[in-house]
Amino acid sequence: MSSTQSSIKTHSLISDFKEITKMRLSISVVFSSLTGYLLGVDTVDLKTLILLGIGGYFMVGASNSFNQIIEKDLDILMDRTKNRPIPAGRMSVNMAFIIASVFTLLGIIVLYTINPKTAMFGAISIFIYTCVYTPLKTKTPLSVFVGAIPGAIPFMLGWVAATNSFGIEPGVLFMWQFFWQFPHFWAIGWFLFEDYKKGGFFMLPTGKRDKGTAVQIIMYTVWTIIVSIVPAFGFTGKLFLTPLAAVIVFLFGLVMLYYAILLFKKMTALAAKQLMLASVSYITLIQIIYVLDKFLR
């Protein structure tokens, strides 16, 4: 084999590995965990921060790999997923299962070295995502509700990693990201409705791109905004937000709400995509604001 062919093969393997673990998604989830850690810790411990990042990636990567194994026959039916490593034939199910299993084991071990509670919540996240959420996606729109549980754990996980305890603070972080996921994933389900339909996935709450779905998107966006500013009122323990930061957080929330209302008015795939992008920007910026508010006040 020539060096050029070897280089191409290596690049393909790396690309498939990134895709089977959904690298970009995994990194965004790890970002939430690290944010939760910074919010909960008194003094940043670099070793713990690195372990949380590595362990978190292992856990999310494992969930995504198991998900693609289970949905391999459905992925081939949809345009957005048919070129994934398994349906495209570039990776065997056995290899994907090995990756998922090794990542699960390593993730639990790494998170356990931080503290047992962190490892427990990480394991719960994998179990719900793989064994409950994934099978339900073709059965009921309520799968989004179930999927929002493991999706909200990472933010909370960071706080637990920092404090080795679970209380109102990580509970608020959990609820914030829990509510946020509904407008985010329903927006995705809206503009990818036809593609999801090919695979038999029913992601929208009413099963249709209708006013009922749009109203629920607005409602959950409002709940997201409310929970995001709760720490400003002083009854969420060590999780606190200054009035100025709360105003900024609230204004960013209004921007997301604007796009949710825009979807209600226009009922188009473009409006749904705009809401999805707004939701991603929102959750990232707000987490940064929370961290800056803590360390600069």
RODO-2510 file (C-alpha; in nm, 4 decimals, decimal comma):
residues 297
     n   res          X          Y          Z
     1     m     0,0000     0,0000     0,0000
     2     s     0,1399     0,3416    -0,0965
     3     s     0,1858     0,6185     0,1578
     4     t    -0,0910     0,8139    -0,0148
     5     q    -0,3359     0,5237     0,0130
     6     s    -0,2350     0,4684     0,3736
     7     s    -0,2926     0,8365     0,4501
     8     i    -0,6365     0,8273     0,2863
     9     k    -0,7332     0,5150     0,4828
    10     t    -0,6161     0,6694     0,8095
    11     h    -0,8108     0,9860     0,7353
    12     s    -1,1211     0,7777     0,6590
    13     l    -1,0878     0,5836     0,9851
    14     i    -1,0533     0,9024     1,1851
    15     s    -1,3505     1,0543     1,0029
    16     d    -1,5655     0,7465     1,0724
    17     f    -1,4605     0,7446     1,4359
    18     k    -1,5622     1,1094     1,4678
    19     e    -1,8961     1,0315     1,3032
    20     i    -1,9811     0,7195     1,5037
    21     t    -1,9217     0,9141     1,8256
    22     k    -2,0786     1,2342     1,6819
    23     m    -1,7733     1,4357     1,7767
    24     r    -1,9194     1,7850     1,7418
    25     l    -2,2281     1,6947     1,9447
    26     s    -2,0160     1,5180     2,2047
    27     i    -1,7895     1,8189     2,2432
    28     s    -2,0888     2,0494     2,2907
    29     v    -2,2231     1,8181     2,5613
    30     v    -1,8826     1,8049     2,7300
    31     f    -1,8815     2,1863     2,7223
    32     s    -2,2019     2,1790     2,9306
    33     s    -2,0395     1,9441     3,1819
    34     l    -1,7321     2,1654     3,2143
    35     t    -1,9567     2,4695     3,2593
    36     g    -2,1463     2,2925     3,5368
    37     y    -1,8147     2,2066     3,7030
    38     l    -1,6918     2,5670     3,6911
    39     l    -2,0204     2,6856     3,8416
    40     g    -1,9995     2,4367     4,1277
    41     v    -1,6311     2,4431     4,2189
    42     d    -1,4663     2,6758     4,4702
    43     t    -1,1152     2,6214     4,3363
    44     v    -1,0626     2,4822     3,9879
    45     d    -0,8716     2,1545     3,9877
    46     l    -0,7195     2,1079     3,6424
    47     k    -0,6903     1,7302     3,6805
    48     t    -1,0608     1,6931     3,7638
    49     l    -1,1537     1,9259     3,4783
    50     i    -0,9558     1,7134     3,2306
    51     l    -1,0961     1,3874     3,3678
    52     l    -1,4501     1,5254     3,3400
    53     g    -1,3885     1,6264     2,9794
    54     i    -1,2419     1,2881     2,8847
    55     g    -1,4970     1,0838     3,0801
    56     g    -1,7818     1,2941     2,9471
    57     y    -1,6697     1,2427     2,5887
    58     f    -1,6464     0,8677     2,6432
    59     m    -2,0010     0,8541     2,7814
    60     v    -2,1603     1,0684     2,5091
    61     g    -1,9615     0,8905     2,2385
    62     a    -2,0782     0,5551     2,3733
    63     s    -2,4429     0,6651     2,3683
    64     n    -2,4133     0,7898     2,0107
    65     s    -2,2418     0,4690     1,8975
    66     f    -2,5058     0,2454     2,0555
    67     n    -2,7733     0,4678     1,8995
    68     q    -2,6295     0,4215     1,5494
    69     i    -2,6067     0,0449     1,5967
    70     i    -2,9722     0,0231     1,6963
    71     e    -3,0900     0,2562     1,4175
    72     k    -2,8643     0,1249     1,1393
    73     d    -3,1554    -0,0068     0,9287
    74     l    -3,3444     0,3208     0,9660
    75     d    -3,0447     0,5460     0,9078
    76     i    -3,0026     0,4076     0,5570
    77     l    -3,3515     0,5362     0,4692
    78     m    -3,2808     0,9005     0,5544
    79     d    -3,0718     1,1453     0,3559
    80     r    -2,9057     1,2991     0,6615
    81     t    -2,7924     0,9626     0,8031
    82     k    -2,7451     0,7248     0,5103
    83     n    -2,3752     0,8078     0,4827
    84     r    -2,2988     0,7277     0,8440
    85     p    -2,0256     0,4620     0,8883
    86     i    -2,2554     0,1620     0,9514
    87     p    -2,5295     0,2121     0,6872
    88     a    -2,2647     0,3166     0,4328
    89     g    -2,0769    -0,0075     0,4995
    90     r    -1,7532     0,1552     0,6145
    91     m    -1,7802     0,0160     0,9674
    92     s    -1,9170    -0,3147     1,0898
    93     v    -2,1711    -0,3423     1,3683
    94     n    -1,9187    -0,5447     1,5684
    95     m    -1,6586    -0,2698     1,5464
    96     a    -1,9139    -0,0060     1,6460
    97     f    -2,0222    -0,2240     1,9391
    98     i    -1,6610    -0,2598     2,0539
    99     i    -1,6155     0,1175     2,0411
   100     a    -1,9405     0,1751     2,2318
   101     s    -1,8594    -0,0877     2,4960
   102     v    -1,5009     0,0303     2,5498
   103     f    -1,6162     0,3919     2,5704
   104     t    -1,8825     0,2973     2,8263
   105     l    -1,6335     0,1131     3,0441
   106     l    -1,3652     0,3802     3,0197
   107     g    -1,6193     0,6570     3,0765
   108     i    -1,7510     0,5026     3,3972
   109     i    -1,3979     0,4364     3,5241
   110     v    -1,2755     0,7889     3,4489
   111     l    -1,5834     0,9534     3,6028
   112     y    -1,5607     0,7216     3,9058
   113     t    -1,2108     0,8555     3,9758
   114     i    -1,3779     1,1959     4,0220
   115     n    -1,6488     1,0577     4,2515
   116     p    -1,9023     0,7708     4,2450
   117     k    -2,2058     1,0002     4,2000
   118     t    -2,0628     1,1422     3,8784
   119     a    -2,0071     0,7907     3,7419
   120     m    -2,3598     0,6879     3,8460
   121     f    -2,5272     0,9771     3,6646
   122     g    -2,3097     0,9144     3,3592
   123     a    -2,4172     0,5490     3,3527
   124     i    -2,7836     0,6455     3,3977
   125     s    -2,7505     0,8814     3,1024
   126     i    -2,6189     0,6073     2,8728
   127     f    -2,8873     0,3618     2,9845
   128     i    -3,1816     0,5997     2,9299
   129     y    -3,0497     0,7269     2,5967
   130     t    -2,9731     0,3818     2,4578
   131     c    -3,2345     0,1556     2,6135
   132     v    -3,5345     0,3869     2,6508
   133     y    -3,5090     0,6961     2,4296
   134     t    -3,3733     0,5313     2,1130
   135     p    -3,6370     0,2532     2,0919
   136     l    -3,9158     0,5035     2,1646
   137     k    -3,8258     0,7358     1,8747
   138     t    -4,0296     0,5280     1,6286
   139     k    -4,3109     0,4666     1,8781
   140     t    -4,4199     0,7991     2,0249
   141     p    -4,3439     1,1722     2,0192
   142     l    -4,2972     1,1375     2,3968
   143     s    -3,9517     1,0042     2,3127
   144     v    -3,8343     1,3668     2,3085
   145     f    -3,9413     1,3975     2,6740
   146     v    -3,7464     1,0840     2,7640
   147     g    -3,4460     1,1920     2,5590
   148     a    -3,4408     1,5285     2,7336
   149     i    -3,3487     1,3507     3,0582
   150     p    -3,0052     1,2180     2,9524
   151     g    -2,9655     1,5336     2,7454
   152     a    -2,9945     1,7481     3,0595
   153     i    -2,7705     1,5332     3,2808
   154     p    -2,4298     1,6641     3,1580
   155     f    -2,4858     2,0208     3,2824
   156     m    -2,5879     1,8833     3,6209
   157     l    -2,3070     1,6264     3,6072
   158     g    -2,0441     1,8987     3,6135
   159     w    -2,1786     2,0396     3,9391
   160     v    -2,1879     1,6923     4,0956
   161     a    -1,8279     1,6354     3,9818
   162     a    -1,7276     1,9597     4,1537
   163     t    -1,9162     1,9100     4,4807
   164     n    -1,9819     1,5349     4,5134
   165     s    -2,3383     1,6231     4,6079
   166     f    -2,6811     1,6633     4,4505
   167     g    -2,9068     1,9453     4,5633
   168     i    -3,1122     2,2344     4,4353
   169     e    -2,8212     2,3819     4,2365
   170     p    -2,7660     2,0882     3,9974
   171     g    -3,1422     2,0393     3,9964
   172     v    -3,1914     2,3890     3,8524
   173     l    -2,9157     2,3319     3,5965
   174     f    -3,0875     2,0078     3,4979
   175     m    -3,4304     2,1699     3,4606
   176     w    -3,2886     2,4574     3,2566
   177     q    -3,1278     2,2325     2,9965
   178     f    -3,4238     1,9925     3,0149
   179     f    -3,6763     2,2586     2,9087
   180     w    -3,4368     2,4056     2,6490
   181     q    -3,4209     2,0778     2,4590
   182     f    -3,7876     2,0822     2,3590
   183     p    -3,7809     2,3928     2,1354
   184     h    -3,4347     2,2912     2,0138
   185     f    -3,5231     1,9365     1,9048
   186     w    -3,8739     2,0199     1,7897
   187     a    -3,7207     2,2845     1,5625
   188     i    -3,4924     2,0156     1,4189
   189     g    -3,7874     1,7778     1,3895
   190     w    -3,9773     2,0494     1,2030
   191     f    -3,7268     2,1325     0,9275
   192     l    -3,6224     1,7672     0,8918
   193     f    -3,9804     1,6418     0,9122
   194     e    -3,9874     1,4692     0,5723
   195     d    -3,6512     1,3016     0,6253
   196     y    -3,7483     1,1792     0,9734
   197     k    -4,0709     1,0482     0,8224
   198     k    -3,8713     0,8198     0,5892
   199     g    -3,7166     0,6535     0,8926
   200     g    -4,0440     0,6332     1,0831
   201     f    -3,9440     0,8861     1,3488
   202     f    -4,2154     1,1001     1,5027
   203     m    -4,0385     1,3831     1,6836
   204     l    -4,3029     1,6589     1,6918
   205     p    -4,5476     1,6657     1,9873
   206     t    -4,8596     1,6593     1,7704
   207     g    -4,6953     1,4487     1,5014
   208     k    -4,7442     1,7370     1,2580
   209     r    -4,5942     2,0720     1,1612
   210     d    -4,8975     2,2589     1,2897
   211     k    -4,9970     2,5409     1,5234
   212     g    -5,0220     2,2970     1,8138
   213     t    -4,6548     2,2094     1,7839
   214     a    -4,5601     2,5761     1,7383
   215     v    -4,7525     2,6754     2,0520
   216     q    -4,5763     2,4087     2,2578
   217     i    -4,2405     2,5301     2,1270
   218     i    -4,3257     2,8787     2,2529
   219     m    -4,4417     2,7441     2,5898
   220     y    -4,1241     2,5466     2,6525
   221     t    -3,9138     2,8422     2,5415
   222     v    -4,0886     3,0534     2,8052
   223     w    -4,0202     2,7879     3,0702
   224     t    -3,6554     2,7839     2,9642
   225     i    -3,6313     3,1603     3,0122
   226     i    -3,7992     3,1452     3,3539
   227     v    -3,5690     2,8733     3,4872
   228     s    -3,2618     3,0511     3,3492
   229     i    -3,3196     3,3567     3,5711
   230     v    -3,4386     3,1749     3,8855
   231     p    -3,0868     3,1843     4,0410
   232     a    -3,1066     3,5655     4,0470
   233     f    -3,3691     3,5496     4,3238
   234     g    -3,1382     3,3983     4,5830
   235     f    -3,3057     3,0704     4,6723
   236     t    -3,0960     2,8282     4,4686
   237     g    -2,8145     2,7820     4,7177
   238     k    -2,4651     2,8470     4,5824
   239     l    -2,5952     2,8853     4,2283
   240     f    -2,6421     3,2597     4,2037
   241     l    -2,6823     3,5158     3,9277
   242     t    -2,6283     3,8906     3,9699
   243     p    -2,9070     4,1275     3,8570
   244     l    -2,7035     4,2533     3,5597
   245     a    -2,6263     3,8991     3,4423
   246     a    -2,9916     3,8046     3,4912
   247     v    -3,1006     4,0908     3,2641
   248     i    -2,8536     3,9793     2,9960
   249     v    -2,9682     3,6166     3,0284
   250     f    -3,3308     3,7287     3,0040
   251     l    -3,2649     3,9369     2,6918
   252     f    -3,0918     3,6454     2,5187
   253     g    -3,3929     3,4351     2,6122
   254     l    -3,6209     3,6891     2,4453
   255     v    -3,4185     3,6543     2,1254
   256     m    -3,4828     3,2802     2,1280
   257     l    -3,8501     3,3449     2,2060
   258     y    -3,8648     3,5831     1,9076
   259     y    -3,7613     3,3009     1,6752
   260     a    -4,0101     3,0649     1,8395
   261     i    -4,2895     3,3163     1,7741
   262     l    -4,1580     3,3670     1,4207
   263     l    -4,1980     2,9949     1,3600
   264     f    -4,5577     3,0171     1,4868
   265     k    -4,6267     3,2979     1,2404
   266     k    -4,4467     3,1605     0,9342
   267     m    -4,4746     2,7824     0,9861
   268     t    -4,1797     2,7218     0,7524
   269     a    -3,8734     2,4975     0,7550
   270     l    -3,6523     2,8062     0,7293
   271     a    -3,8064     2,9581     1,0417
   272     a    -3,7535     2,6281     1,2238
   273     k    -3,3881     2,6202     1,1196
   274     q    -3,3448     2,9774     1,2407
   275     l    -3,4916     2,8777     1,5781
   276     m    -3,2575     2,5804     1,5998
   277     l    -2,9546     2,8005     1,5345
   278     a    -3,0813     3,0576     1,7831
   279     s    -3,1272     2,7869     2,0472
   280     v    -2,7702     2,6616     2,0019
   281     s    -2,6327     3,0146     2,0301
   282     y    -2,8542     3,0780     2,3323
   283     i    -2,7469     2,7785     2,5407
   284     t    -2,3778     2,8376     2,4648
   285     l    -2,3802     3,2105     2,5382
   286     i    -2,5882     3,1760     2,8542
   287     q    -2,3552     2,9138     2,9987
   288     i    -2,0595     3,1439     2,9301
   289     i    -2,2428     3,4337     3,0964
   290     y    -2,3125     3,2215     3,4064
   291     v    -1,9433     3,1323     3,4382
   292     l    -1,8228     3,4883     3,3784
   293     d    -2,0758     3,6213     3,6286
   294     k    -1,9461     3,3837     3,8942
   295     f    -1,5772     3,4584     3,8487
   296     l    -1,6024     3,8342     3,7813
   297     r    -1,8456     3,9411     4,0491
***
